[in-house]
Amino acid sequence: AKQPWSDGRVGMYGEGYSGFAPWAAAKRLPLALKAIATSAARAPGINVPMAGNIFQNSAYRWSLHMTNSKASDDQSDRDDAQWRELDQKWYRSGRRYRDIGRLFGRPNPIFIRWLNHPSYDRYWQKMVPYREEFARINIPVLTTTGYFAENEPGDLYYFTQHHRYNPHADHTLLIGPYDDRSMQHGPLATLDGYQVDSAAQADLRELRYQWFNHVFKGGAMPNLLKDGINYEVMGENEWRHAPSLEAMGQGLQRFYLDAGASGDAIHRLMQHKKAKSAFVQQTVSLVDRTDAGWTAPTDLVSNRVTPHNGETFVSEPLTRPTAFSGLLSGQLDFTVNKMDMDLYISLYELLPSGDYVPLFGPSYEFRASYAQDRVHRHLLKAGERQLLTFKSERLMSRLLQTGSRLVMVLGVNKRPDREINYGAGNDVSEESIADGKIPVKIRWYGDSYIDLPVR
C-alpha cells in the first residue's frame, strides 16, 4: 500500500494454502485490505490437518515437505507410491498414529504439535478469524468452491461463520461441480468420468477479475453472482441463486433408515417410518488389516458402489424429477459398544441405467464425539441407546431424474490414510491396535433419518 504506484487499496486472492493467507490477514484488519477472493481455501483445524476432527496422513506428508530445505529430497517427497507404502506400513503395524514418523524414519515435530490439538482449541483459533472477529470484517469477500473439492469444508466454514457473526457481511459464494484442480486450473469438461454441464464450464479466473473490477473500479457485477449463494444444479445445466444456504431448498424431505427384509445386504431409505422397525446390525473389526491396499475410488461415475466398512440404504424410484440443493442433515439413533467412533456418509443418484453418481465428494467424515461441538469433545455412552444429530460440511445440488433412486452409504471410517479411532475414549493419536481387540458393534435403529433440502 505504501508503494508509489499504489492507491493504497489492496486485494488478496488465492486457493489452498494461499486461500488461508487472506483470512489470516483479515483477522488483523489491516486498513489497506479492501477485498479478498478465495477458492478451495485451507482452514487450519477445520479441513487441515484434520477433517471432521479426524487427522489425515496427507498432513504429515505436506508438513514434512514444506519444512524440508534439502533440495535432494524434493523428488522423493513427490513420490506418491512412497507415501501409499507408508500408509500401508503404518496400517499393518497397528501402532499409534503418533508413530507414523518413526516408521518413516523422518520425525516431524510440527505434525506431533498438531496431534496435541485434536479439538478446535486456541491453537487453531488464533490462526484465522474466530467467532466475534468475523463480525469486524466488513470488506467484500468472494468464495469459490466445488461439490467435489477436498477443501470445501474450509470454504463453508469461513462463509457460514462470517454470516453468523456479521449478518450484513458482503460475502458471496459460488459453487459448482468442481474439485480442487478446477479451482487452480479452471473447470474441466469431464471430471473423473463425470460429464460436467456446459453451464458450469465458466472461466472462474475471469469471474474473479470481473468481481475485483466491480469492487475496486465500479464495474458491473458478474452475471453469475446475482445473490449471496450462486450454485449450478448438476443434471439441470442451470445456475440458480439464493440469499442463504437455507433458501437453496424450499423444504426438507426426510428419509428413514430401514433394515428391510431379514438377511438383506442392502437396506432401504423410507419416507415413512415404520411403527416397529428393526435395527441394522453393523460390525467392524478394528484389527483386520487385509484391506491395507484399499484406496478411495477416484471415478465419480461407476456401475457399482462397494462400501468400505459401511451399510447401504436405497430409496424407491423417484416418481418425478427432484432437485436436492443444500446441506445434508439428520439424526442417528443407535447403540454402540464403544465410547467413540469415526463415521462417513456418502450420497449417490442411482440412475435407471445402473450408474451411480455422487451428490458430493469426498464423503462427509466426522468423529462422533465432536459432531455437536468441534471445540469440546463429548464421548458416546457405550452400550446405551442414544441420538446424534449432524449437519454435513459439504454442499450438494443435483436434479435427480424420474426413476432414479437415492442411495446412502453410512459407515465406520477406518482406512490406511487416516487416524484410526479405536473407541477407547482416550487421545485417539495415542491409541493402538491393542485398544481394538473388541470389534465395533453398532445397531442403527429405524428412528434414524436424514433430511435433504428439496426443490
N, C-alpha and C positions, 0 to 999 in steps of 0.2 A: 504493500500500500504506500510505502514511502518512496518508491521509485519515481523518477521524474516523468516517466511515460504513463503513470497510473493516475486514474481519477479518484483513487482512494477506496474503491469498491472491489471486493474480492469474491469470486465464486469458486467453489470446490466441487469436484466430481470424482467418482472412482467406483470400481467394483471389487468385490472380495475384501482383501485387507485394505485396499485404497478406498473402499466404501466405509470402512470403520473410521478412517482418519478424519473425514469431515465431521462426523458425530463427536469424535474426541475433541476436535477444535470447538465445535458449537457448545459443548459443555462449559467452556470457559468464556463464552460470549465475547469474542474479540470484536471490537467496534467495526473493523473493516469487513468482516464476513457478512455478506448480504444475501447469499443463496447457496444451497447445496443440492446436488443431484447424485443419488447413489443407486447402485444396482447389485443385486446378489451380495449384500453387504455382510461382513463379519460383525457379529455382536458378541464380544467376549463373555463367556459364561452362559450364553444362550444357544448359539449354534457352533461354537468352537471354544475350547477343545472338546466340549460335550454337547450333545443334543438331547433334550428331554432329561437332562442330568445324567446321561449315560456317556462316559468317556469313549472316544474313538481312537483307534490305533493311528489313523492318519495324522492326528495331532502330534503324536510322538515323532513321526517322520518329518512333519513340516517344521516343528520347532527345532529339531536336530539339524535340519538342512539350513534353516535361516540363521543359526548361530555358529555355523561351521565356516571358518575362514580359510580352510585348506582347499585350494582350487583343485587339487588332485582328487578330492572326494566328490566333486560335483557330479561327475558322470555316474558314480556309484549311487549317490543319493537319488538319482532319477531312474534307477533300475527298478521297475515295478515288480519284476519276478523276485528280486531280493526281498522286497517288503512282504509279498504274499508268502514267501517261505518263512519269514519271521512270524507272521500271523499264525501259521500252522504250527510252527515250533512251539510258540508260547501256548497255543490252544491245547496241543497234545501233552505238554508238560504238566498242565493243571496247576501251575504256580500262580502266585499272587500277581495281580495286574501290575503292581509296583516293580516287579522283577523283569519286565519286558526289556529294559535297558541292559540288565545284566546278561540276559540271554543273547542279546545282540552284540554285547561287548563294547557298547558305547553308552555309558551313563549319561543321563540327561537331567541335570538338576532343575531346569525350568519345567519340564514335564512333571517331575516329582512335586515341585511347588504347586502346580496346577491341581494335582491329585489331592493336595492338602486342603483344597477348597471345593468340595463336591456340591455345596449349596451355592446359591447366588448371593454370596455374602459381600462384605465391604470390599474385599479384594477385587471382585468383578465390578461392583457398583461404582467404584472410583474411576473406571476407565472410560465410561460413556455416560450421558445424562441418566439420572435416576430419579424417578418419581417427580417431585416438585421442580426439579431442574428442567424438566421438559416444559413446564409452564412458562419459563422465561425465554424460550426460543421462539421468536416471533418473525423469523426470516422465512421466505418461501422455500419449500422443500419438495423435490420430486423423487419418488421411489419407483424404480422399475424392477420387476421380478417375474418369475415364471412358475407355473404349476409344477414343473419338474426340476426346479433349481434347488440344489443342495442347501444353499444359503437362504432360502425363502423365509424360514423361521426368524432369522435376524431382521430381514426387511419388515416383516409383520410386527415384530417386537417394537422397532423404532416407530412404526406408523401408529400402532394402537396406543402405545404409551404417550406419544406426542398428543394425540387427540384426547386421550383420557385426562391428562393434566392440563391441557390447553385446548378447551372446546372450540376456540376460534383459530386454531392452528391453520396456517396456509400450507397444507401438506397434501399433495396429490399422489395417488397410487395408480400405476399402470401395470397390468398383469396379463399374461397370455400363455400359450403353450411353448414356453421357453425353458431352457436349462441354463446352467452357469456359462456354458460355451456361447450360448446365444447372447448373453449379456456382454461378453467380451468381444465376440467377432460378428455379431448380427444374427438374426433368426435364420434357421435352416429350413429348406423346403421339405426335407424329410428328417425327422428327429428319431433316431434309433428305431427305424422301421415304421414310424407313425407319419402319415402324410399331413403336414401342417396346413391348416386352412389358409387360403390365399390372403384373406383379410388380415391374418396375423403376421404376414411376412412384411412387416413395416420396417423402415430404416430407423432403428432405435437410436443410433448416434445422431442422425439428423434431427430426430424428435427432441433429443436433449438440447441440441444447439438452438433449435427453434424456441424451446422453453426458456433458455437463458436469454435469448434475444428479446423475448416477451418481458422477462423480469428486469433486465438492465437497460433496454432501449425502447421499451414500449411497443414492441412488435405484437402481432396477433398471436393469441394463444393457439397452439396446435390443435387441429380439429379432433384428434383422438383424446385430448384432455378436456372433456366437456364437463366433468364433475369430479368429486373427490375420489371416487373409485371408477376406474375405466378398465373393463375386462372383456376379453374375447371369449365368446361362448364356443367351445370346441364342438364341432359337429353341426353348428348352425352357421358358421362362417360369417359371424357378425359381431361387431363391438357393441357393448351396452355400457351404460353409465348409471351410477347410483351415488347418493350423497354419503353413504356409510356402508360398512360391511354388512350390517343387519338388513339394509334396504336392498341388497342384492337378490334376496328371495322375498316372496310375498307371503310366506308361511313356512311351517315345518311339516315334513312328512316323517312319521315315526315308523320304524321297523323293529319288531321284537325278535330276539334270538330264540329260535325254536329248535328243539332237539330232533324233530321229525320222527320217523319210524325207528324202532329199536334196531341197532346194528348198522344204521346208515352212516357212511363215511362223510357225506355231505349233509349239512343241516339246512334249516330254512330261515329266511327273513320273512316275517309275517306282519301285515299291517294291523292285525288284531291279536291281542294277547289271549292265549288260551286260559280257561278258568283253572285248569290243573295241568300245567306244563311241566314236563320232565326237564331234568337238567342235562347239560352236555358235560361229560366227564373228559378231562384232559390231563394227561400225564406226560411229563417231560423229564427225561433223565439228564441230570447235571454232570454225570461222569462219562457219558458216552462221547467219544471223540472220533467216531467213524466218519463224521461229516466235516473233518478238518479241511477238506478240499472244497467245501461249498463256497460259492460266491453268489452274491445277489444277481438276479437276471438283469441284463442290460437292455434287451429289446423291449420296447413299450407295447408292441403288438405281438401276441403269441396265441397258439391254439390250445394252450392249457395253462393252468395255474397250479403249481406244486407247492403247497405251503411248507415253510420250514418251521417245524415245531408249532404249527398253527392249525386252527379249525376253520373250515369253510362254511359260509352261510349264503344261500342263494334264494332270491325272491321269485315270485311268479312272474311270467312275462308281462311287461307293461302294456296296458290297453290303449295308450295314446302317447305321443311324444312328450317327454318330461325333461325339463331343464333343472338340474341341481346346481345352484350357484351360491357359494358362501363357505362357511366353516362347518365341518362335521362336528357334532357334539353328541353326548349320550350319557348313559348311566349303566354301569356294570353291577350286577347283583351276583355275588359269588361267595364261595368259601375256598380257602387255600390253606395248606399246611405250613406255609412259610410266613415270615414277618415282612417280606418284601419280594418284589419280582419286577422284571423289566418286560414291558409289553410292546407290541406293534399292531397297527391296524392298517390294512390296505383296502381300497375300494376299486372295483372294476365294473365296466359295462361288458356283459356277455352278449355279443351280437348274435342274431339268428344264424349267422354263418358259422358260429363256433369260435370266433376270435374274441380274445379278451383285450380290452383297452383300459389302462388305469385312469382314474379320475384325477389322481395326483401322484407324485412320486418324488423322492423315495417314500417309503412307508412312514406313517406318523409313529414315532417311537417315544416312549416315556417311561420313567421309573415311577412305579405306583406310589411310592412314599412321598413323591414330590408333585403328584398330579394336581393337588389342590393349592400348593404353595411352593414355588421353586426356591424360596429363601429358607423355609423351615421344613425339616423332614418329619413326616408323620407315619410311623410304621404301621403295617397292617396287623390285624388281630388273627393270629394263626388259629385255625380251627373254628372260627366264628363266621357266621353269615354276615356280610357287610356290603355297603354300597360305595361305589367310587364313581363320581361324576368327572367328566373330562370335556375339553374343547380342543380340537385339533389346532396345530400351528401351521397348517397347510391349507391354502385356499383351493377351491375347485370351481369349475364352471363348464359343464358339458351337457349337451342336449342328447338324451338317450332316446333311441327310436322305438316305435311300436314293435312289440315282440322281443325286445331286448330284456335281459334280466340284470338286476343289481346283484353284485357278488361282493361279499365282505370276508376278509381273512383276519382272524383275531388270533394272535399267537404270542408265545414267550420269546423274547429277544435274546437268544443265546447263539452267538456266532463268533467265528475266529477273529474278526476285525473289530470287536467291541469288548469293553469291560463286561465281565460276567457277574451277574448278581446271584449269589447262592442262597439268598434269603435268610441269612442268619441274623440280620439286623445290625451288623457291625459296619464299620467303614468298608464299603464294597471293595475298594482297591487293596484291602488287607486280606480279604477272603481268598481261599484257595479251594481246590477240588476236594480237600478234606472236609470242607463245610457242606459239600453237596452230595454226600453218600445217599441221603434220602431224596428221591425224585420230587419234583414239584407236582402236586396233585390239586387240581382245580375243578370245582363244579360251577359251571356257568348256568345260572337259573334263568327261567323264561321271563322273569321280570326285567331282564337286561334289555336295553334298547339303544338304538342310535337315532338321532334326529338329523334330517337332511333339509337344508333350506331349498325350497322348491318354487319354481315359477311355471 
